[in-house]
């Protein structure tokens, strides 16, 4: 398990390129193209003890997963961190935000990939924390394709890495246990 975690961390670090400057732009003729990398995850395990509670906190296992995400993302220099305005998503994002000294910004899951959002994140490395439905829909909005269905209700370990360079968009889906 530890070896898998180390391998995954290395893979993510490799995906995000060797240096910040190399990651941000690619030299083309005659102009540079900004490279944007989005890391999208679903919130960690939530408290399900009260089915009527629409805004539960994370469980102990969920808080540990949030810490594990932060450890996994330690070598990735995020420029921005976004979360929906729910306890479980904010708590999931908090460990990484605290580690990197970044303020969490809220996004509207109804208007996820707006022109303003694109403009604010172009050329950046961004973490986005959402839900079983909003996370894959966000990936679909970025790519402009309806490829990814809603996540299973018990899937708290999928990581979508979307890289955008001009009109080219690539998606990698990883599973972290």
C-alpha positions in Angstrom: 0.0 0.0 0.0 2.8 2.4 0.9 4.6 1.6 -2.3 1.4 2.3 -4.3 1.1 5.7 -2.5 4.7 6.6 -3.3 4.3 5.5 -6.9 1.1 7.6 -7.2 2.8 10.6 -5.7 5.7 10.3 -8.1 3.3 9.9 -11.0 1.4 13.1 -10.1 4.6 15.0 -9.5 5.8 13.8 -13.0 2.5 14.8 -14.6 2.7 18.3 -13.2 6.1 18.8 -14.9 9.5 19.6 -13.5 9.4 23.3 -12.9 6.7 25.9 -12.5 7.9 27.9 -15.5 8.0 24.9 -17.8 4.5 23.9 -16.6 2.9 27.2 -17.3 3.7 27.8 -20.9 4.9 26.0 -24.0 7.0 27.8 -26.6 5.3 27.7 -30.0 5.7 29.8 -33.1 5.0 32.7 -32.9 3.3 32.7 -29.4 3.2 30.9 -26.1 0.4 28.7 -25.1 -0.6 28.7 -21.4 -0.9 25.3 -19.8 -3.5 24.9 -17.1 -3.7 21.8 -14.9 -6.8 21.0 -12.9 -6.8 18.4 -10.1 -10.4 17.4 -9.3 -11.5 15.3 -6.3 -14.7 14.4 -4.5 -15.0 15.2 -0.8 -13.8 12.6 1.6 -16.1 10.3 3.6 -19.0 12.2 5.2 -21.0 11.5 8.3 -24.1 9.5 7.2 -25.6 9.1 10.7 -28.4 11.6 10.0 -29.9 11.1 6.5 -31.8 14.4 6.8 -28.6 16.4 7.3 -27.8 17.9 3.9 -24.5 19.5 5.1 -22.7 16.9 7.2 -19.2 17.0 8.5 -16.5 14.5 7.5 -16.0 11.3 9.6 -12.7 10.5 11.2 -11.9 8.4 8.1 -12.8 11.4 6.0 -10.6 13.7 8.0 -7.7 11.2 7.6 -8.4 11.0 3.8 -8.2 14.9 3.6 -4.8 14.7 5.3 -3.8 11.9 2.9 -4.8 14.1 -0.1 -2.7 17.0 1.4 0.3 14.6 1.7 -0.2 13.4 -1.8 -0.4 17.0 -3.2 2.6 18.2 -1.1 4.9 18.4 -4.2 2.3 20.1 -6.3 2.3 23.9 -6.0 -1.3 24.9 -6.4 -2.1 28.5 -7.4 -5.7 28.2 -6.4 -8.0 25.9 -4.5 -11.7 25.8 -5.1 -14.5 24.0 -3.2 -18.3 24.1 -3.1 -19.6 25.8 0.0 -20.4 22.6 2.0 -18.8 21.4 5.2 -17.5 18.1 3.7 -15.9 19.8 0.6 -14.4 22.6 2.6 -13.0 20.2 5.2 -11.5 18.0 2.4 -9.8 21.1 0.8 -8.7 22.6 4.1 -5.7 20.3 4.8 -4.2 21.0 1.4 -5.0 24.7 1.6 -3.4 25.0 5.1 -0.3 23.1 3.9 0.1 25.4 1.0 -1.0 28.7 2.6 -3.8 29.2 0.1 -7.3 30.5 0.8 -10.1 28.3 -0.4 -12.4 29.9 -2.9 -16.0 28.8 -3.4 -17.4 27.9 -6.8 -21.0 27.6 -7.9 -21.7 24.0 -9.0 -24.4 25.3 -11.3 -22.0 27.6 -13.2 -18.8 25.6 -12.8 -16.6 26.4 -15.8 -17.7 29.9 -16.7 -15.7 32.3 -18.7 -14.6 34.1 -15.5 -13.4 30.9 -14.0 -11.4 30.0 -17.2 -9.8 33.5 -17.1 -8.9 33.2 -13.4 -7.3 29.9 -13.8 -5.5 30.0 -17.2 -1.9 29.0 -16.9 -2.5 27.9 -13.2 -2.4 24.7 -11.3 -5.7 24.3 -9.5 -7.3 21.9 -7.0 -11.1 21.6 -7.2 -13.1 19.7 -4.5 -16.7 18.7 -5.3 -19.2 16.0 -5.1 -20.1 12.7 -6.8 -22.0 14.5 -9.5 -20.2 17.9 -9.7 -16.6 16.5 -10.0 -17.2 14.5 -13.2 -19.5 17.2 -14.6 -16.7 19.7 -14.0 -14.3 17.5 -16.0 -16.9 17.2 -18.8 -17.3 21.0 -18.8 -13.6 21.6 -19.1 -13.2 19.1 -21.9 -16.4 20.0 -23.7 -17.3 16.3 -23.9 -19.9 14.3 -21.9 -17.5 11.5 -21.1 -17.5 11.0 -17.3 -20.7 9.8 -15.5 -21.5 10.6 -11.8 -19.2 8.9 -9.4 -20.3 6.0 -7.2 -21.6 7.1 -3.8 -18.7 5.3 -2.1 -16.0 6.7 -4.4 -13.9 9.1 -2.4 -10.6 8.2 -3.9 -10.8 9.2 -7.6 -8.5 11.9 -8.9 -9.1 13.5 -12.3 -6.1 15.4 -13.7 -7.1 17.6 -16.6 -4.4 19.4 -18.6 -5.4 22.2 -21.0 -3.0 23.6 -23.5 -4.7 25.8 -26.1 -7.4 23.7 -27.7 -5.8 20.4 -26.5 -7.3 18.8 -23.4 -6.1 15.6 -21.8 -7.6 13.7 -18.8 -6.0 11.2 -16.6 -8.1 9.4 -13.9 -6.3 7.9 -11.0 -7.7 6.0 -8.0 -6.2 6.6 -4.5 -7.2 4.2 -1.7 
